[in-house]
Amino acid sequence: MLPLQVPGGMELLIILLLFVLPLVVIVGLLVILKRMLTGDNVDEERIDELEAELEDLERTVERLQTERSDGE
């Protein structure tokens, strides 16, 4: 009768990776999805900065259009 062979270090590592790696990927995707859906990654200060910059650009465009129409 042959003795039962127990997997060694590399085999155990591969078996562990086969079971743990998919769980890590699934949990990671769930965390990313949760953060996207709850809106936790919204930075109000950055939004305010961008809105102020947009208003400045709109005023610049209006001024340039006015200067252009006055020159014609």
C-alpha angles and dihedrals in degrees: 000000000000119000116247110258119224118208115256131223100289094044091050090049092053092047090049091050092050091057103031102041095061090048091052091049093048093048091047092052091048092052092049091047092049092051091049094049098044094047094229090143094065113116109204093193091055091048090053090050092050092048091051091049090049091052090050091051092048090052090049092051092049091049092049092047090050092049090048094050091046090053094055 
